[in-house]
Amino acid sequence: MLTHFPRVPFLTVETPAVRLLQRSTKKIQSILRLLWGDPRFLMMSWLARFIAIREWVAQRGDYLPPAVFDATVIHEVEGACPLESPGQVAKLIQANGYYVGFSLQPSILKELLTFAETTPCYANRNPSLPFYINNKDQMAQELGTPLLVAGYLDNHESCDAYQSIKHDPYLLAVASQYLNHPAVYLRGELAWGFPAPNTLADKVKTARVYHCDINDFKTIKFFFYLTDVGEGEGPHVYMKGTHRTRKFGHQRIGQGCAAIADEDLVQTYGRDRVQVVTGAAGLGFVGDPYCLHKGTVPVDNSRLLLQLEFGIIPYRIWYF
């Protein structure tokens, strides 16, 4: 159980000195929380922002892939090339930061959709605001504001289809070969994104600005669209290759890259690196979340997204 340190009440007068005090206080609280929760995570959060250290930790692994494996819930995308081997996928992620090219079996997709329709989700990921997705408009009316997102918190762990994906030998082989360590499951999420007006603060809070995630020295994250996603349904976007070619100043601030305007990052790394992932329900893709990426705001229809993250070390704590 994590200990929550008391928050220091902030002064209401907004001056540069007060803002500095507020930032410093929040930073100290965050460090104390991480130090108390798991000192290893605190150390990792300082070191894993640097590419050289990330790669050094991965190179120290000695993972040996199995001679034979079966893909139980994954198959190739219809009309695309045959399913790549886990080793080939790992090499493509190492080169580009992401890979798109597999899909869920129809039976698994159907089971996940049924789960999403028959299990309460939570408005804006607030555990005190449960509702069924068919009652979304009613929930928004009760709140008096449009819903931005709705997540199932940890309820997805009770879904058999999710467990099949989580333990799929093909996905585990891809993850392990990319990490060069036996992949450790960290966490996952099933969540809706809704068409709604978003402020910049909303976008930052819901990961709809370019950012990177640093949850271990190296991690890998699988995504699956459970609804059709075109340009108007909030597609995922990668900035190709930025997991290996990050400017040192951007490495130093780590997840603070989320505070840099999207357009500034595009100008820095090149518009040709921006890769938008669209596709039919069931489409799967995978990436290194250290690679700059973002979700986008749906403007036409809602999007249901499943994600799973694997790393090297199991920690007792997260950033939030």
Sequence and secondary structure as in RCSB ss.txt:
>XXXX:A:sequence
MLTHFPRVPFLTVETPAVRLLQRSTKKIQSILRLLWGDPRFLMMSWLARFIAIREWVAQRGDYLPPAVFDATVIH
EVEGACPLESPGQVAKLIQANGYYVGFSLQPSILKELLTFAETTPCYANRNPSLPFYINNKDQMAQELGTPLLVA
GYLDNHESCDAYQSIKHDPYLLAVASQYLNHPAVYLRGELAWGFPAPNTLADKVKTARVYHCDINDFKTIKFFFY
LTDVGEGEGPHVYMKGTHRTRKFGHQRIGQGCAAIADEDLVQTYGRDRVQVVTGAAGLGFVGDPYCLHKGTVPVD
NSRLLLQLEFGIIPYRIWYF
>XXXX:A:secstr
           SS  HHHHHHHHHHHHHHHHHHHHHH HHHHHHHHHTTSHHHHHHHHHT      S    SSEE
E TTS     HHHHHHHHHHHSEEEEEEE HHHHHHHHHHHHHS EEETT TT EE GGGHHHHHHHHTS   EE
E TTGGGG HHHHHHHT HHHHHHHHHHHTS  EEEEEEEEEE      HHHHHHTT SSB   SSSS EEEEEE
SS B GGG  EEEETTTTTS  HHHHHHGGGGGGS HHHHHHHH GGGEEEE BSTTEEEEE TTS EEE   SS
S EEEEEEEEESS  S    
